[in-house]
Amino acid sequence: MNFPAVLCYSASMVKQIDIGEKGTPLPEKDRTEPQEGKKKLSLTSWLKLKLLGKDHEASPVDTQFIADLSDIKTVGRYEIMGKIGQGSMGVVYLGRDPYINRYVGIKISRPAADVRGEKADKYREQFFLEAQSAGRLVHPGIVAIYDAGMYKDFCYITMEYVDGPSLQKYCTKENLLPISNVVEVIFKACHALDFAHRQGVIHRDIKPSNIMLDRSGEVKITDFGIAQVKSSQTISKGIVGSPSYMSPEQVKEQPVEDKSDIFSLGCVLYELLAGEKAFPGENYFSIMYKITNLDPVSIRTTRPEIPEVLWKICRKALAKDPGQRYQSCMDLAYDLRVVLRGLKGGPREDKVENIIDYVHSVPFFENFKQDQVREILHASNIIKVRKGRVVVAEGDIDDTFYIILSGKAAVSKGNRTLATLTRGECFGEMSYLSGQSRAATVVAETDCILMKISGTLLDKSAEPIQLLFMRKFALTLLNRLSKKTQEDS
């Protein structure tokens, strides 16, 4: 449980950011032009200002903080069994819930002594953001949040206790996991993160110390303290995250989407394979420059036994342009499964089940049952289409239609682009329904994974499946008409 972190204040709220980089800071000399009436800043000072915020103050964990917890025996209904860890932001205890006799982790913090009033309220709001964001995520690969509240003037969150190490333990060249184990770990992390993303939660601080392994080897993602919830009205200011694992978007203070977490997970994959960071540096500037401008050194330089395809996957996850990365965690998981089958020496028994899970996670199939998805797979093909390839051409006669499992496709008629379709959307269904030739051309805008379904075979499938497809087609048509009406109005 990697709670110890550096406390970072921004104008509106407190942010958590784990610095922990080895090396010395840049020389403290002025590198920016002075502005009239303002004190000039060195480059290091400017970066610290962006990372730590202009209101950076004393750590809340001081002598008085520790003294006030010295005789702690219970927090709420939870019995305190011992201290697990302590950092600049608070303390984590091992606790026990006496009612259901299970161990829990208890994270405790409070604002620093000189933080009062509105700032103190904002601090508590940020602290409880983890409970709000992770609390909505019920998934075996995400550390469960059980409870949150106040103990005297302390805030606390009670969560699932993971009896095992974080991935940080396996990020040194002396203690690397077998390659197949690394692929399995990241594959499982993809499933957990994909679930979070589908619930509208972006973690924003994926790194080895925030991914745990329990005793059975199952992955548990933790620490949603700076997560972004899409439905939240809270706006983050400044750079947030851990420097070595930030995406280029985070470094540039641009809006982040789920693909930012994919970049960070790519950094973790690289480190687990190479035993060193993808973007090492002696200071903040060096790290951030590399993240935004340089590609990481090939892991096959020092570990030639790593399959070329795995390095290719890693590079794609670490693409600077979000549009060139994997478009969802399940896309990354799909390719990792291919690698894993090769490493394990042939097909695995769970191959089909993983493909079913992958397809079932696509929005188009959210109302389908697992068995129905299985039947659909028998009447379809999953194909990969390279960027720029024409999938269907205007005027063609064909009754097949497609569902985008990954990537983007552009729909055009003549020389005019009509729409851009993304994951979970379908195309070609109008030809199937009307029996007419293709009314438009569809070109892969990015590399895509498509489900290609034969209309003839669909006609032979079970009636409940046909009805589900017809309902989806009808909703698709209504959404397109609604969008067109809004554009014309």
N, C-alpha and C positions, 0 to 999 in steps of 0.2 A: 504494500500500500504506500504509494509514493506521495504522501501529503506534504512533507517538507518542501517549501518553495519560497521564492523571493516574493515579497508583497509589492504590488504595483498599483498605484493610484492613478486614475485618469480623471478628467474633469467631472465626469458624471457618476463614476462608480469605481470599485476596486477590481483589479484584474490579477489573476494568478499567472506567473510566468516563471518557469524553471530555467535559471541561467546555467549554472553548473558547468561552464565551458572551461577547459584548462587553458593555461597560458596567461599572458599579461595583456592589459589593455593597451590601446594605441597611445603613443606619447602625448602628453597633455600640452600640446601647442596649438595655437590658433590656426584653423584652416578655412575659416569662412570670413567673408568680408564683413567688417563691422557695419552695423546699421545705426543711423543717427539716434541718439538717446537710448540705445540698448547695449547691454554688455555682450561682447562677441563670444561665441561658443567654439570650443574645439570640436573636431569631428566626433571624438569619443563622447564628449559631453552631449552633443546633439543626439547621438544614438541612445545614450542612457536616458535622455529626456523622452525620446520616443518609446523606449522599452519600459521605463519605470514611471514615466509620467511626471509632470511638473510639481505635483503635490507629494512627491515621495517623502515619507516621514519615517519615524522610527518603527522597527518591527513591533507588532503587538505582543510577541513572546519576549517579555522582559522578566526581570527578577520578580516583580510583583505578580505577573501572570502565573509564573510557576508556583509562587508562594500560595496564591489563592486556590490552586488545585492540589496542594500538598496533602490535604486530608480527604480528598475525594473518595467516596465509597460507592456512591450510586449516582446515576444520571437518569432522571425519570425513573422508570421501572427497572433499568439495567444495572446490574452489579458490575463494578469495575474489577477486572482480574489482573490488570497490569498494563504498563505502557508499551506500545509497539514502536512508536517513533515520535520524533519531535523536530519541528522545523521553525522557520522564521514566521510562519503564518499561524501555527497552532500545534496541537498535540493529538495523536491518535492512540486510543486505548483499545485493548481487548476487553470486551464486555460479555456478559451472559444475560440472556433473557430468561428469568426464572419461570415464567409462565409456560413457555414452550421448550425450555431447556436447550437452547442453542447459543452458540457463540456468535458474537457480532463485532464489527469494527465500529468504533465511535470516534468521529472527527469533531474536535472541539476548538473553537476560536472565539475571539472577540476583537473589537476595534482597539487600536493602540490607545494608550492613555491620553494622548493629546488630540485624538480624533473624537469630536463631539457633534451633537446636533444632527444636521442634515447629512453630513459626511458619514457619521456613525450609522445612520439609517441606511445609507447607500451601501455601506460595507456589509451590513447584515443582509440586505437585499441580494447582493452579489453572492454571499456565502450560501444562501438558501437556493440560489439558482441551480446548483447541482442537484438538490433534492427535487426541484420542479422539473428539470430536464431529464435526468436519469430516472426519476420516479415514474415517469410515464412509459418507461421502456422495460417491459417484462420479457426478457429473452435469456436463455441459458448462457449466452456469451457475453452478457453485460452484468456487472456487479449490481445486485438488487439494492434498492433503497427501501428501508423498512419504516423509518420514522425521522422526524426532525422537530426541533423545539428549542426552548430556552432553559438553561440551567443557571440560576442566578442571573448574572449579566453576560453569560457565555452563550454562544450559539452552538448547537450540536446537530450532527446528522448521524443516524444509525444505519449501518449498511451490512450487507453480506460479508462475512469474514472469509477471506481466501487464504487457506493454509498452503502457501507455496510462493515461489519466487516470481519476480517480474522478469520480462525478457532482457532487462539490463544485465542480468547475470550471464547471458549468453552472447554478449556483444564484444567480447575480447577474443583475440586469435588463439588464446590458450584454452578457451572454454566454449568453442563453437558447437552448436547442435549439428547432427547429420543433416545433409542437404534435404533429404526427404522429410525430416521432422520440421525443418524451417518452412517448407512449402505447405505442409499440413497446418502449421500454426497460423500462417498468414491466410490460408484458405478459410480457416474457421473465423479468424478476425474479420474477413470480408463479409461473412454471413451476418455477424453481429452488427457491424457498421452499416450494412445495407438495411437491416431492420431499423436502426436508428434514423437513417436518412429517410426511409419511407414514412416515419412518424414525424418528419419535419425537424429533426435534431441533427445539427452538425457539431461534431466534437471539438474541433479546432486545436486540440492539443494531443494528437496521437503521437506517441513516442514509446520507446521500449519500457520505460518505467511505469507507463500507464496501461500496459497489457500484462496481465498476470497469468500464471499457469498454476492450476490447482494440483493436488497430489495425483489425480488421475490423468493429468496432461491436458485437461480442457482449458480453453482460452476464456479469460474474463477481462473485458475492457472496463477500466475504472476512470475516475476523476473527470466528471463532466462539469468542472467548476467554471470553465469559460466557454461552455457550449453555447451555440447560437440556436435558438428555437424560432423557426420561421414565423410562427404566429405571435411571437413576442413583440411588444412595442419598444423594447429596450434597444438602443443603438449603441454599439461599441465604438469607442473613440481610441485612436492610436493603434499601435501594433500590438497584437495579442498572440500568444503562443510561445513555443520554446524555440529559440533561434535556429538550432541545427535541423529542425524538423518542420519549419514553416514552409508553406507553399509560396511561390513567387507572388501570388495575389495577396497573401498576408503581409509579406514584406513591403509591398507597394501600397498597402492600406486600401486595397480594392475590395468590393463585396466578394464574399466567399460563398461557394456552393459545396455540394458533397464532393466534388472533384478535388477540392483542397485537402480533404481527409485522405483521398486516394494518393495524392502526392506524398503526404506525411507517412502513410503506410508503406509507400515505395521506399522511403528513407529507412524505415525499420527493416524492410526486407533486405535492402542493400547491406545494412549494418550487421544483420544476423548472418549473412553469407560471407561478407568480407572481413568482419572483425574490426572495422573502422567506419567512421561516419562517411556518408556520401558527400557531405560538404564540410570538411574539417576546416578549422581556422583558429588563429591565435587571438582573435578579437571579433566583436560583433560585426564590424564593417567587412572584414574578410569573409565571414560566413555568409552574410547577406549578399555580398557581391557575387559569390560563387553560385548561390541559389538562383539568382536572377540572370546570370550571364554565362556560367560555365557548366559543361556536362561533367558528371562524376567520372572518375577513372574506372576503366573496365575492371570488374571483379575477376574476370578471367585472366587478367595479367598476373595476379598472385595465386589464383585458384583455377587453373586450366581445367580441372575436373568438373567444374560447374557447366551444365549444358548450355550451349549457345542460345537455345530457345528461352531458358530461364533468364539469361542476361537481357534478351530482347524484351521480355515481359517487364523486367525491372526498369529498363530504359523508357518504355512506354508509360509506366506509372509515374516516372519522373520527368515527363515532358514539361517544358516551361509553359507552353500554351495549353490551357485547360481543354481546348477543343481537340488536341492531339492525344490526350490521355485516355485511359479507360473512362467510359461515360457513366459507369456505375460500378459499385463494388462487386456485383454479381458477374459483370463482364470480366473483371480481373480474376474472380474465382473460377470462372469457366476455363480460362487459359491455364491457370495453376493446376487445375484438375488434369488437363492434358499432360502437363509436365510430370505430375505425380504418377500417372499411369506408366509413363516411361521409366521413372525411377524405381517403381515397385516391380517392374518386370512383367508387364502385361495388364490386361483389363482387370479391374476390381469388381467384386460382386455389387458394390454400391454405386457403380457408374450410372446405371439407369435411374436410380433414385435421386442422384445429384442433378441429373439433367431435368428430371421432373420438378425438383425444388427450384431450379434455376428458371424454368419456364413459368412455374406457378407464381413466382415473385413479380412477374411482369404485370403491370396494371390491367391489361386487356383480360387477363385470366383470373382476376381477383374474386370473381363470383363462381368460378369453376371449382369442382372438387378434385382432389388428387387423382382419383381413379379416372375422372373425365379427361384430365390433362394427359394421363398415360395413354388413353385411347386416342386422343388427338395426335399424339406423337407417332402412333402407328399409321396415321393417315397423312403424315406430313414429312418434310425434310427440314433439317436445320442447316443453313448454308452461310458461309462467310462471303461477303462481297466487298471488294476493294473500293476505296474512294475513287469517284469519277466514273464508275461503271454504270451503264444503263441497265436497270433492272426490268422495267417494262417500257415499251415504246408505243407512242400514240399510233393508233391504227391497227395494232396487232390483234389477232383473234386468239384468245386464251381464257380458260376458266379458272386459272389458278389465282390465288390472292396471297398477300404477304402480311405478316405481323412483325414489326420491328422489335427485336429483343435487345438490341444494342445499336447505338449510333444514330445518325440523322440522314434523312433523304429529302431531296427537293423535288416538288411536283411542278411541272411546267406544261404549258400548252403553247405551241408555236415558239415564240421567243420570250414569252412572258412567264415569270415564276409565279405560281399560284399559292404555294404554301411550303413550309418546311415541317416535316414529320419527325417525331422523336420516339424514344422508347415507349412501347405499349400501344402505338398507333398502327392502324392498318391501311393498306392501299391495294387496289386491284379488285376490291369486292364489288364495285358497281358493274364491272363486266360479267362477274359471276352471277349477280342478281338479275341483270337485264338481258343477258345473252347477246350483248352488243360488243363491238370491237373496243379496244382501249381508247378512252377519251383524252388521256394525257400521258406524258412521259415522266417516269420517276428515275432519278439518278442518285446514287449514293453520294451524299455530301461528305461523309466520313467513312472510314471502314465500318462495316455493319455486320451484325449477326441477324439473320432473318429466318423466320419460320415460313416455309413455302407450303401452302396447303392446296391440294387438288380439290376443286369444286365437286368433281365426280365422286371422289372418295368421301367427301363430307356428306354428300347426299345419302351415302350408305351407312353413316354413323347413327348412333342412337338418337331418338327424337329429342330427349332433353338437351343433348349437346347441340343439335341443330337450332333449337329454340334459344339457347344461350347466345349462339353466334348471331342469330337474327336480331336479338335484343341489342347486342353490341353494335351491330351494323346500323340499327335505327338510331341509337344514341350518338354514334359517330356522325351520321348524316345531320341530326339535329344540331350538334355542336358546330359543325361546319357552316350550316345555314345561319346559326346565331352569330357566329364570328363574321360572316360575310355581311349580315345586316348591320352589325355594329360598325364595320369598316365603311359601309356605304352611307351611313347616317351622319 
